[in-house]
Amino acid sequence: MSLSMPSVVEPDPALAGLRAEVRNFLAERRESGAFTPRVDAWLTGWSRDFSRSLAERGWVGMTIPRTYGGRGRGFLERFVVTEELLVAGAPVAAHWVADRQAAPSLLRFGSEDQKKSLLPAIAAAECSFAIGMSEPDTGSDLAGVRSRAVPIDGGWLLNGTKVWTSGAHQADLIVVLARTSGSHGDRHRGLSQLIVDLRAPGVVVRPIVSMSGEHHFNEVVFTDVEVPEENLLGQEGDGWLQVTSELGFERSGPERFLSTVPLAGLLRRAVRAGDADADPALGRIIARLHGLHHMSLAVAAALERGEDADVPAAMVKVLGTTLEGDLVELADLLAARRDGELAAAIAAAVVQRPGFTLRGGTNEILRGVIARGLGLR
C-alpha cells in the first residue's frame, strides 16, 4: 500500500490525467514483478531497463526541447511524474542524475554540439551521469576543490579525487568540478566543469561500501586523464556559477521528502492491521508530507516560469530531509512486528538515514543559504 499525493492542487486537468496514467503504469509493473518498492529508490534502485521503459513513454527528459530529442513538456508535468515514481519506490537511479541535473545544465551552459550529442541520449535513458563535486577532507566546503585540470594541446589534463559519488561505478559520464586557473586560495574563481568518460584511461572508480554491505557511493580518482577541449561545460572559470545553478535543481525535487514515503505507506497499513501502535505522530508525519508536496509543487511552478528558486528549494530540502529522518525514527519506534515488507523497509531506511541531511548540501549549510537569501545575515 502506498500513500497517494493529493491531486486537488493541480491547476490543469491534464496533470491529473498524467498522474493517473503514471500511477496505473506503476501499479501494473509492480504487480507483474517488474520491481519491488524500496526506500531511497532514486539513489539505490538502478535499472537501465526500467528507465528505458519510462523513456519509451516520454517520462524521461520531459523538459528537454523536442529539438534535442526531448518531450518539450513543462516542469509541472515532470513534477507529477517524478512524484509518482518516488511514491511507488520505483528503481529510477539509472536516469535520475542525468535527467535532474545534467540535462538542465547542458541546456543552459552546454555547447550546441554537446546538446545535440548528449541530450537525446539522456531523453532515451541511454546515457547516465554521475556528479563529481565533493572531495576528501573538504567536508561541505564545495569551494575547497583541489582537483585541477591544466591546458594541453586539444584539451585538459585532469588530476584529482572525488568522493561520495553516487552511481559512478555504473554511470557512463561524470561532470567534474575542477580548478582550471588560479590557486586553491582563489575559492570561487578559476573553477570549471568538465564532462569526463568514466571509462577513460586514468579514471579509477573505487567502491565505498556501507556498513550494511551495500554499494552506492564511490571514490573516483583521476590521474593524468586527458579530457577533450569540447568536453568543457560552459565557459572556463564559470564553474562556481554553474554548480550553484545545478544544485538548485538537485535540491528542489520531491526526492528530498519522498525517499522514505514507501515506508510511510507500510507503516500506515501496519497500524490499521494492529501490527504497529497507533500514534498521533504518524498523522503529523502524513500532514507534513502533504505540506511539502505543496511547497515542492510551488518550486516546480517557479521553475516553469523561469524564476530563481534556490532559496525555496533549500527550504524544501531542509524540511524534507528532516521529515524523512523523523519518519524513520517513528517507524522504528512503533512497529511491533519485525518481519516482511515493513521490517525490510525499516532496515533499509535506518541504513540510509544518515545521508538524508548530508547529500545535496548539509542542512546546516542550507540554513545559511536560506538566511542569506532572506537577508537575515
Disulfide bonds with the S-S distance in Angstrom:
none
